[in-house]
Amino acid sequence: MLSTAESGERIELWRLLGLAAFLYLAHSLAALAAALPYDAVVAPEVLFRWIARALAVVLAAAALGVVLVAVAGLGGGRTLLAAALGGLVVAVGLAGLLGWLARRRV
């Protein structure tokens, strides 16, 4: 993506969504592998449900992302900046909330 942006080419939405989807799926499957013991025998249904859940998250996030990009594009460059800053505030707030909840449980 950086080389595409540096060369002046337009970043295609489908490429960005594909990259994000594969990164999330790799992360989700790595989490499954980390949760299982080394010598575990897993039924195919478990893997199917895990992958189906991950794909549902990817599809919902992609649909919401496309809608938000379309809405943000209506106002020009200022709206994209506001959307990026708003997303950053939400991400930091969510991380803080999860950290607070993790400390509270202990």
C-alpha positions in Angstrom: 0.0 0.0 0.0 2.8 2.4 0.8 4.5 1.8 -2.6 1.1 2.4 -4.3 0.5 5.6 -2.4 4.1 6.8 -3.0 3.9 6.2 -6.7 0.8 8.3 -7.0 -1.5 5.4 -8.0 -5.0 5.3 -6.6 -5.6 2.8 -3.8 -8.4 0.5 -4.9 -11.0 -0.3 -2.3 -11.2 -4.0 -3.2 -7.5 -4.4 -2.7 -7.6 -2.7 0.7 -10.6 -4.8 1.8 -8.9 -8.0 0.6 -5.7 -7.2 2.5 -7.7 -6.3 5.7 -9.8 -9.5 5.3 -6.7 -11.8 4.9 -4.9 -10.1 7.8 -7.9 -10.6 10.1 -8.4 -14.2 9.0 -4.7 -15.0 9.6 -5.0 -13.3 13.0 -8.1 -15.2 13.9 -6.7 -18.6 12.8 -3.5 -17.9 14.8 -5.6 -17.2 17.8 -7.3 -20.6 17.3 -4.0 -22.3 17.0 -2.7 -20.6 20.1 -5.8 -21.7 22.1 -5.5 -25.3 21.2 -3.0 -27.7 22.7 -0.3 -29.0 20.4 -1.7 -32.5 20.1 -5.4 -31.6 20.0 -7.8 -33.4 17.8 -10.4 -31.0 16.5 -13.6 -31.9 14.8 -14.1 -30.3 11.4 -17.3 -28.7 12.7 -15.3 -26.6 15.2 -13.0 -25.3 12.4 -16.0 -24.6 10.1 -17.8 -22.6 12.8 -14.6 -20.7 13.7 -14.0 -19.8 10.0 -17.7 -19.0 9.4 -17.7 -16.6 12.4 -14.5 -15.0 11.2 -15.9 -14.6 7.7 -19.1 -13.1 9.1 -17.0 -10.5 11.0 -15.0 -9.7 7.8 -18.2 -9.3 5.7 -19.9 -7.1 8.3 -16.8 -4.9 8.7 -16.4 -4.6 4.9 -20.0 -3.6 4.4 -19.8 -1.1 7.2 -16.5 0.2 5.9 -17.8 0.7 2.4 -20.8 2.6 3.7 -18.6 4.8 5.9 -16.2 5.5 3.1 -19.1 6.5 0.9 -20.6 8.8 3.5 -17.2 10.3 4.3 -16.6 11.0 0.6 -19.6 13.2 0.3 -18.1 16.1 2.2 -14.7 16.2 0.5 -11.2 16.1 2.1 -12.3 17.6 5.5 -14.8 14.8 6.1 -12.2 12.1 5.5 -9.9 13.8 8.0 -12.8 14.0 10.5 -13.6 10.3 9.9 -10.0 9.3 10.4 -9.7 11.3 13.6 -13.0 9.9 14.9 -11.9 6.4 14.1 -8.7 7.0 16.1 -10.6 8.3 19.1 -12.9 5.3 19.0 -9.9 2.9 18.7 -8.1 4.5 21.6 -11.3 4.6 23.7 -12.0 1.0 23.0 -8.5 0.0 24.0 -8.8 2.0 27.2 -12.2 0.4 28.0 -10.8 -3.1 27.4 -7.8 -2.4 29.6 -10.0 -1.1 32.3 -12.3 -4.1 32.1 -9.3 -6.5 32.2 -7.9 -4.8 35.3 -11.3 -4.8 37.0 -11.8 -8.6 36.6 -8.6 -9.4 38.5 
